[in-house]
Amino acid sequence: MNVRIGLAFLLALGSSCVQNRARAFTHVVVQGDTLASIAEHYYGKIQYEKFLVDANLLGLEGGSPIVKGMRLEVPSVGHHTIKHGDTWDALAAELLGAANRSDVLSIANGSNPWLAPEEGAEVVVPYNLRVLVTGSNETLVTIAFKYYGDMNKAWVLDRYNGLNGHKIEPNDVVLVPLTDLPLSDSGRKAAQESAGATCSEAMGNLREAQRKVAQEIPALIADVKGGRYVDAASRGSRFLASGALTEPEQAIVNRQLLEAYVALEATGLATQACTEWRKRDKQATLDPVELSPKILAACARGGR
């Protein structure tokens, strides 16, 4: 790939961010700005200026200065809410441009490509940083170390870019998927303010809420097992009201609420909880060995 073609390809990637679901927001340079100060403002880390350099093609031809009024792309991850029937392969093809990037997408979200993503979960979508190879001494190992701090992650870049072990050459473009781009409070505010504009998206509020609920679900189960039914009913209702539960989590919470409501003799609520539990857990069974007669009676009232 020659320099002209490489630059055209980079710019085309930058301008097609809506279709390719690239995640970023815009910063307009003001007097006194430096790349380090911008990185510190949005990320809280001046060393992240390297992401700004590559995202905005500032390292080419010996480096380009930033000037007042210049518009810079500030990289950030995206977020996507899992729908029924989604697979990691299909999501990778849609969000990252290729189905074989499903391993990076799934691992970034604590899963694996052969496992089905949880319906309703909000997942992180990596930002594709476009890196132009400028020297003959650059390898996937050096690029992995520069952007990940781990040379052993060269295999990620090889697979993500479909290189199959082939050596990279000067003027090649390497996509570096970034998932560790935590924003400062200022960065989150800027990202949220630009949501809806080209190359932008709100910053994972649902995912954060889901993480907190997932951490508390064991406490709900402990409340039920410990006979603290009022506490369980209050906690479970709060979970459902948050709107932050995945389908499997809704099944778990409603199963616990069913038992709590039966113990509290809230029959209508117990029946509703049973209906929701069975609706979201297709493997749910009304086993008379495991479930009390009162629970079976509450579920019977709901039918199926």
Contacts in CASP RR format, 6 or more apart in sequence:
PFRMAT RR
TARGET T0000
AUTHOR 0000-0000-0000
METHOD contacts of the structure
MODEL  1
MNVRIGLAFLLALGSSCVQNRARAFTHVVVQGDTLASIAEHYYGKIQYEK
FLVDANLLGLEGGSPIVKGMRLEVPSVGHHTIKHGDTWDALAAELLGAAN
RSDVLSIANGSNPWLAPEEGAEVVVPYNLRVLVTGSNETLVTIAFKYYGD
MNKAWVLDRYNGLNGHKIEPNDVVLVPLTDLPLSDSGRKAAQESAGATCS
EAMGNLREAQRKVAQEIPALIADVKGGRYVDAASRGSRFLASGALTEPEQ
AIVNRQLLEAYVALEATGLATQACTEWRKRDKQATLDPVELSPKILAACA
RGGR
1 9 0 8 1.000
1 169 0 8 1.000
1 171 0 8 1.000
1 172 0 8 1.000
1 173 0 8 1.000
2 171 0 8 1.000
3 171 0 8 1.000
5 171 0 8 1.000
6 132 0 8 1.000
6 171 0 8 1.000
6 173 0 8 1.000
7 57 0 8 1.000
7 60 0 8 1.000
7 132 0 8 1.000
9 173 0 8 1.000
10 57 0 8 1.000
10 130 0 8 1.000
10 132 0 8 1.000
10 173 0 8 1.000
11 57 0 8 1.000
13 20 0 8 1.000
13 22 0 8 1.000
13 128 0 8 1.000
13 130 0 8 1.000
14 22 0 8 1.000
14 73 0 8 1.000
14 130 0 8 1.000
14 199 0 8 1.000
16 22 0 8 1.000
17 24 0 8 1.000
17 198 0 8 1.000
17 199 0 8 1.000
18 198 0 8 1.000
18 199 0 8 1.000
20 97 0 8 1.000
20 128 0 8 1.000
21 78 0 8 1.000
21 80 0 8 1.000
21 94 0 8 1.000
21 95 0 8 1.000
21 96 0 8 1.000
21 125 0 8 1.000
22 127 0 8 1.000
22 128 0 8 1.000
22 199 0 8 1.000
23 75 0 8 1.000
23 76 0 8 1.000
23 77 0 8 1.000
23 78 0 8 1.000
23 125 0 8 1.000
23 127 0 8 1.000
23 199 0 8 1.000
23 200 0 8 1.000
23 201 0 8 1.000
24 55 0 8 1.000
24 73 0 8 1.000
24 74 0 8 1.000
24 75 0 8 1.000
24 76 0 8 1.000
24 127 0 8 1.000
24 199 0 8 1.000
24 200 0 8 1.000
25 73 0 8 1.000
25 74 0 8 1.000
25 76 0 8 1.000
25 190 0 8 1.000
25 191 0 8 1.000
25 194 0 8 1.000
25 197 0 8 1.000
25 199 0 8 1.000
25 200 0 8 1.000
26 71 0 8 1.000
26 72 0 8 1.000
26 73 0 8 1.000
26 74 0 8 1.000
26 194 0 8 1.000
26 197 0 8 1.000
26 199 0 8 1.000
26 200 0 8 1.000
27 38 0 8 1.000
27 42 0 8 1.000
27 71 0 8 1.000
27 72 0 8 1.000
27 74 0 8 1.000
27 190 0 8 1.000
28 69 0 8 1.000
28 70 0 8 1.000
28 71 0 8 1.000
28 72 0 8 1.000
29 38 0 8 1.000
29 66 0 8 1.000
29 67 0 8 1.000
29 68 0 8 1.000
29 69 0 8 1.000
29 70 0 8 1.000
29 71 0 8 1.000
29 72 0 8 1.000
30 68 0 8 1.000
30 69 0 8 1.000
31 68 0 8 1.000
33 66 0 8 1.000
33 68 0 8 1.000
34 66 0 8 1.000
35 49 0 8 1.000
35 52 0 8 1.000
35 53 0 8 1.000
35 58 0 8 1.000
35 66 0 8 1.000
36 46 0 8 1.000
36 49 0 8 1.000
37 46 0 8 1.000
38 49 0 8 1.000
38 52 0 8 1.000
38 72 0 8 1.000
38 74 0 8 1.000
39 45 0 8 1.000
39 46 0 8 1.000
39 47 0 8 1.000
39 48 0 8 1.000
39 49 0 8 1.000
39 51 0 8 1.000
39 52 0 8 1.000
40 46 0 8 1.000
41 184 0 8 1.000
41 186 0 8 1.000
41 187 0 8 1.000
42 48 0 8 1.000
42 74 0 8 1.000
42 183 0 8 1.000
42 184 0 8 1.000
42 186 0 8 1.000
42 187 0 8 1.000
42 190 0 8 1.000
43 181 0 8 1.000
43 182 0 8 1.000
43 183 0 8 1.000
43 184 0 8 1.000
43 187 0 8 1.000
44 184 0 8 1.000
48 181 0 8 1.000
50 146 0 8 1.000
50 147 0 8 1.000
51 75 0 8 1.000
51 129 0 8 1.000
51 147 0 8 1.000
51 178 0 8 1.000
51 181 0 8 1.000
52 58 0 8 1.000
52 72 0 8 1.000
52 73 0 8 1.000
52 74 0 8 1.000
52 75 0 8 1.000
53 59 0 8 1.000
54 129 0 8 1.000
54 130 0 8 1.000
54 131 0 8 1.000
54 132 0 8 1.000
55 72 0 8 1.000
55 73 0 8 1.000
55 74 0 8 1.000
55 75 0 8 1.000
55 129 0 8 1.000
55 130 0 8 1.000
56 72 0 8 1.000
56 73 0 8 1.000
57 64 0 8 1.000
57 132 0 8 1.000
58 64 0 8 1.000
58 66 0 8 1.000
59 134 0 8 1.000
60 132 0 8 1.000
60 134 0 8 1.000
66 72 0 8 1.000
73 199 0 8 1.000
74 187 0 8 1.000
74 190 0 8 1.000
75 127 0 8 1.000
75 129 0 8 1.000
75 178 0 8 1.000
75 181 0 8 1.000
76 127 0 8 1.000
76 181 0 8 1.000
76 183 0 8 1.000
76 187 0 8 1.000
76 191 0 8 1.000
76 203 0 8 1.000
77 124 0 8 1.000
77 125 0 8 1.000
77 126 0 8 1.000
77 127 0 8 1.000
77 178 0 8 1.000
77 179 0 8 1.000
77 181 0 8 1.000
78 124 0 8 1.000
78 125 0 8 1.000
78 127 0 8 1.000
78 201 0 8 1.000
78 203 0 8 1.000
78 204 0 8 1.000
79 122 0 8 1.000
79 123 0 8 1.000
79 124 0 8 1.000
79 125 0 8 1.000
79 201 0 8 1.000
79 202 0 8 1.000
79 203 0 8 1.000
79 204 0 8 1.000
79 206 0 8 1.000
79 207 0 8 1.000
80 91 0 8 1.000
80 95 0 8 1.000
80 122 0 8 1.000
80 123 0 8 1.000
80 125 0 8 1.000
81 120 0 8 1.000
81 121 0 8 1.000
81 122 0 8 1.000
81 123 0 8 1.000
81 206 0 8 1.000
82 91 0 8 1.000
82 117 0 8 1.000
82 118 0 8 1.000
82 119 0 8 1.000
82 120 0 8 1.000
82 121 0 8 1.000
82 122 0 8 1.000
82 123 0 8 1.000
82 246 0 8 1.000
83 119 0 8 1.000
83 120 0 8 1.000
84 119 0 8 1.000
85 116 0 8 1.000
85 119 0 8 1.000
86 117 0 8 1.000
86 119 0 8 1.000
87 102 0 8 1.000
87 116 0 8 1.000
87 117 0 8 1.000
88 102 0 8 1.000
88 103 0 8 1.000
88 105 0 8 1.000
88 106 0 8 1.000
88 111 0 8 1.000
88 113 0 8 1.000
88 115 0 8 1.000
88 117 0 8 1.000
89 99 0 8 1.000
89 102 0 8 1.000
89 113 0 8 1.000
90 99 0 8 1.000
91 102 0 8 1.000
91 105 0 8 1.000
91 117 0 8 1.000
91 123 0 8 1.000
92 98 0 8 1.000
92 99 0 8 1.000
92 100 0 8 1.000
92 101 0 8 1.000
92 102 0 8 1.000
92 104 0 8 1.000
92 105 0 8 1.000
93 99 0 8 1.000
95 105 0 8 1.000
95 125 0 8 1.000
96 104 0 8 1.000
96 105 0 8 1.000
96 125 0 8 1.000
96 126 0 8 1.000
96 128 0 8 1.000
96 177 0 8 1.000
98 162 0 8 1.000
100 159 0 8 1.000
100 162 0 8 1.000
101 159 0 8 1.000
101 160 0 8 1.000
101 177 0 8 1.000
102 113 0 8 1.000
103 112 0 8 1.000
103 113 0 8 1.000
103 159 0 8 1.000
104 126 0 8 1.000
104 156 0 8 1.000
104 159 0 8 1.000
104 160 0 8 1.000
104 177 0 8 1.000
104 179 0 8 1.000
105 113 0 8 1.000
105 123 0 8 1.000
105 125 0 8 1.000
105 126 0 8 1.000
106 112 0 8 1.000
106 113 0 8 1.000
106 115 0 8 1.000
106 117 0 8 1.000
108 123 0 8 1.000
108 124 0 8 1.000
108 126 0 8 1.000
108 177 0 8 1.000
108 179 0 8 1.000
109 117 0 8 1.000
109 121 0 8 1.000
109 123 0 8 1.000
109 124 0 8 1.000
111 117 0 8 1.000
117 123 0 8 1.000
118 246 0 8 1.000
118 247 0 8 1.000
118 248 0 8 1.000
118 249 0 8 1.000
119 246 0 8 1.000
119 247 0 8 1.000
119 248 0 8 1.000
120 245 0 8 1.000
120 246 0 8 1.000
120 247 0 8 1.000
121 207 0 8 1.000
121 210 0 8 1.000
121 246 0 8 1.000
122 204 0 8 1.000
122 206 0 8 1.000
122 207 0 8 1.000
122 210 0 8 1.000
123 207 0 8 1.000
124 179 0 8 1.000
124 207 0 8 1.000
126 177 0 8 1.000
126 178 0 8 1.000
126 179 0 8 1.000
127 177 0 8 1.000
127 178 0 8 1.000
127 179 0 8 1.000
127 181 0 8 1.000
128 175 0 8 1.000
128 176 0 8 1.000
128 177 0 8 1.000
128 178 0 8 1.000
129 147 0 8 1.000
129 175 0 8 1.000
129 176 0 8 1.000
129 177 0 8 1.000
129 178 0 8 1.000
130 173 0 8 1.000
130 175 0 8 1.000
131 143 0 8 1.000
131 147 0 8 1.000
131 173 0 8 1.000
131 174 0 8 1.000
131 175 0 8 1.000
131 176 0 8 1.000
132 171 0 8 1.000
132 172 0 8 1.000
132 173 0 8 1.000
132 174 0 8 1.000
133 143 0 8 1.000
133 168 0 8 1.000
133 169 0 8 1.000
133 170 0 8 1.000
133 171 0 8 1.000
133 172 0 8 1.000
133 173 0 8 1.000
133 174 0 8 1.000
134 170 0 8 1.000
134 171 0 8 1.000
135 170 0 8 1.000
136 169 0 8 1.000
136 170 0 8 1.000
138 168 0 8 1.000
138 170 0 8 1.000
139 154 0 8 1.000
139 167 0 8 1.000
139 168 0 8 1.000
140 154 0 8 1.000
140 157 0 8 1.000
140 158 0 8 1.000
140 163 0 8 1.000
140 168 0 8 1.000
140 174 0 8 1.000
141 151 0 8 1.000
141 154 0 8 1.000
142 151 0 8 1.000
143 154 0 8 1.000
143 157 0 8 1.000
143 174 0 8 1.000
143 176 0 8 1.000
144 150 0 8 1.000
144 151 0 8 1.000
144 152 0 8 1.000
144 153 0 8 1.000
144 154 0 8 1.000
144 156 0 8 1.000
144 157 0 8 1.000
145 151 0 8 1.000
147 176 0 8 1.000
147 178 0 8 1.000
148 156 0 8 1.000
156 177 0 8 1.000
157 163 0 8 1.000
157 174 0 8 1.000
157 175 0 8 1.000
157 176 0 8 1.000
158 164 0 8 1.000
158 165 0 8 1.000
160 175 0 8 1.000
160 177 0 8 1.000
161 174 0 8 1.000
161 175 0 8 1.000
168 174 0 8 1.000
183 191 0 8 1.000
183 203 0 8 1.000
188 203 0 8 1.000
191 200 0 8 1.000
191 201 0 8 1.000
191 202 0 8 1.000
191 203 0 8 1.000
192 202 0 8 1.000
192 203 0 8 1.000
194 200 0 8 1.000
195 201 0 8 1.000
195 202 0 8 1.000
206 244 0 8 1.000
209 242 0 8 1.000
209 243 0 8 1.000
209 244 0 8 1.000
210 244 0 8 1.000
210 245 0 8 1.000
210 246 0 8 1.000
210 249 0 8 1.000
212 244 0 8 1.000
213 239 0 8 1.000
213 242 0 8 1.000
213 244 0 8 1.000
213 245 0 8 1.000
213 249 0 8 1.000
214 249 0 8 1.000
216 235 0 8 1.000
216 239 0 8 1.000
217 239 0 8 1.000
217 249 0 8 1.000
217 252 0 8 1.000
217 253 0 8 1.000
219 235 0 8 1.000
220 232 0 8 1.000
220 235 0 8 1.000
220 236 0 8 1.000
220 239 0 8 1.000
220 253 0 8 1.000
220 256 0 8 1.000
221 252 0 8 1.000
221 256 0 8 1.000
223 229 0 8 1.000
223 231 0 8 1.000
223 232 0 8 1.000
223 235 0 8 1.000
223 256 0 8 1.000
223 260 0 8 1.000
224 232 0 8 1.000
224 256 0 8 1.000
224 259 0 8 1.000
224 260 0 8 1.000
227 263 0 8 1.000
229 259 0 8 1.000
229 260 0 8 1.000
229 263 0 8 1.000
229 264 0 8 1.000
230 264 0 8 1.000
232 256 0 8 1.000
232 257 0 8 1.000
232 259 0 8 1.000
232 260 0 8 1.000
233 257 0 8 1.000
233 260 0 8 1.000
233 261 0 8 1.000
233 264 0 8 1.000
233 266 0 8 1.000
236 253 0 8 1.000
236 256 0 8 1.000
236 257 0 8 1.000
237 257 0 8 1.000
239 245 0 8 1.000
239 249 0 8 1.000
239 253 0 8 1.000
240 250 0 8 1.000
240 253 0 8 1.000
240 254 0 8 1.000
245 253 0 8 1.000
247 280 0 8 1.000
248 280 0 8 1.000
248 281 0 8 1.000
250 276 0 8 1.000
250 280 0 8 1.000
251 276 0 8 1.000
251 277 0 8 1.000
251 280 0 8 1.000
251 281 0 8 1.000
251 284 0 8 1.000
254 273 0 8 1.000
254 274 0 8 1.000
254 276 0 8 1.000
254 277 0 8 1.000
254 280 0 8 1.000
255 273 0 8 1.000
255 277 0 8 1.000
255 281 0 8 1.000
255 284 0 8 1.000
257 269 0 8 1.000
257 270 0 8 1.000
257 273 0 8 1.000
258 270 0 8 1.000
258 273 0 8 1.000
258 274 0 8 1.000
258 277 0 8 1.000
258 295 0 8 1.000
258 298 0 8 1.000
258 299 0 8 1.000
259 295 0 8 1.000
261 267 0 8 1.000
261 268 0 8 1.000
261 269 0 8 1.000
261 270 0 8 1.000
261 273 0 8 1.000
261 298 0 8 1.000
262 270 0 8 1.000
262 292 0 8 1.000
262 294 0 8 1.000
262 295 0 8 1.000
262 298 0 8 1.000
267 298 0 8 1.000
267 301 0 8 1.000
268 298 0 8 1.000
268 301 0 8 1.000
270 295 0 8 1.000
270 298 0 8 1.000
271 298 0 8 1.000
271 299 0 8 1.000
271 301 0 8 1.000
271 302 0 8 1.000
274 295 0 8 1.000
274 298 0 8 1.000
274 299 0 8 1.000
274 302 0 8 1.000
275 299 0 8 1.000
275 302 0 8 1.000
275 303 0 8 1.000
275 304 0 8 1.000
277 284 0 8 1.000
278 284 0 8 1.000
278 299 0 8 1.000
278 304 0 8 1.000
286 296 0 8 1.000
286 299 0 8 1.000
288 296 0 8 1.000
291 299 0 8 1.000
END
